Amino acid sequence: MALNPARAVAVAPHAAAAAAAARVLKEDGDAIEAMVAAAAVIAVVYPHMTGLGGDGFWLIHEPGRRPRGIDASGGAGALATPDLYRARGHTVMPARGPLAANTVAGTVAGWELALSLRQESKAALSLGRLLEDAIAYADQGFGISRSQAASLGGHAAELALQPGFREHFLAPGATVPAIGTVLRQPALAETLRRLARRGLRDFYEGEVGALIAADLAAVGSPVTGADLAAFRARVMRPLQMAHSLGTLYNLPPPTQGVLSLLMLGILDRAGLQRLPREGADMIHWAVEAAKRAFVLRDRHKGRFLDAGEGVADWLIPSRLTAEAARIDPGRAAPWRATQGPADTVWLGVIDRRGRAVSFIQSLYHEFGSGVVLPGTGICWQNRGTSLSLTAGAVDRIAPHRRPYHTLNPALARLADGRVLAYGAMGGDGQPQTQAAVFTRVAVYGDDPQAAVSAPRWLLGRTWGRAEDDLKIEARFPDAVFRELERRGHVLSRLAPFDETVGHAGLVMRDAEGAVAGGADPRSDGAVVFVD
């Protein structure tokens, strides 16, 4: 494949975020600085997918050292007990409203921790500079994207009922604003200015934190000011897996990173290089590998709510070989419902020095809880919706308990010297899409943009869709559909470039320092190269 002669690259599902990262790279900022700038911008211009009120995870590669991860996900608030929910009339966890805004938002603490891991130099860019573009978009406004308008169109009725949402995101009469309508967020702009002046820790302990705590208390959220002040993001040791092409990395629980690695380990034993990349055999193997991964997750649910003890053992070669042997190449295994929908953004950056960042940030469902805090303009996540009210359940909600995360950023170091950072949004679709784009680039040799743009599939539920079947874009030949149905798969046909299969992205650097990247045409994103 032909790589771009540029030396740095950024990819994001909104073009403004990729451009913000590129500006930082042009000023000789490093990949972490570029990512913070991009993360802040996308938190403003893609509010249905992400925001300051959500969680985030980082995977950072630096030449010559082991990759490092960052867990910036928060636990349930101190007041989040089953008794609280029962007293408010709930028998299952609510997905919207103040009681769904029940976990600490960790993403800003993740930005702070990532910046502390930089290779410090006199040229380090100021926080004010890194937040500059985000402040401008929040203050001056931006045109609402196609994706945001579509998301609002599907959820406006329920979201309009949540505190602060109508005033911040809907047109007069609680109607959905048209694509291109300029959305200004002055309260969020002021929040970002305060963070630029006072530092990111202010989100949790300072003036911004006080405003957040007061507004959460006013609407009846179980998250307290003490919960915010006590929160810290943490450095985590990534999982790694030996692959025939190199070493693959992802994050341990509470993320589903082990499932992504497990799928790719199974597929590595399937001889994919001998199978047509758009054929029924390749899709069948990928779908059946996903089923094996999800079976393990559901059987060992508790491991995703603690330190993930034992999940690394799932990646040893003998275990992967055994899992691959359980797949019938000619028949689909039984399938049942899995996790619910999720929305997310994945962003990737590689700088001139070869540092690479794979980063993911989310509010969980579209616009999270739907609660928008008036003092700061922050829309709060609903990640704790994945916890339970069931007595005796391992995931029963309790103060400070962290929920399971579908979020997982991926990274690969290949034996030929290439470094790949890649990821996707879409709940259970994330590991499946990661498997698709990695395989197309690393196994089949596709250009990253071609790999990300290629037709895809998704087994199970995802954002905006409750159906649990195998969804396949209509760009696959009819013969593929017929053969998969013959093998027992229950299919639904999606439109070409359907957003249901999620937004993917990939950036890559070869041994000589040339870069490549792909942004998903299903998103509003872009790939930007920097000399």
KABELBEL-V66393 format. One record per helix or strand. SS is the DSSP state (H for helix, E for strand). FROM is the first residue (numbers start at 1). TO is the last residue. Records with the same first field share a line. If there is no record, write none. Layout:
SS->FROM-TO + FROM-TO
This chain:
E->4-4 + 8-12 + 14-14 + 53-53 + 55-61 + 68-72 + 76-76 + 103-103 + 142-143 + 171-171 + 175-175 + 182-183 + 234-236 + 239-243 + 246-250 + 343-350 + 356-364 + 372-373 + 378-380 + 388-388 + 396-396 + 410-414 + 419-424 + 457-459 + 462-462 + 465-465 + 470-473 + 491-494 + 504-509 + 515-519 + 524-524 + 526-530
H->15-26 + 31-45 + 82-87 + 107-116 + 127-130 + 132-140 + 146-159 + 165-169 + 172-174 + 186-198 + 202-205 + 207-219 + 225-230 + 257-268 + 272-274 + 280-299 + 301-304 + 311-315 + 317-325 + 383-386 + 429-443 + 448-453 + 478-486 + 499-501
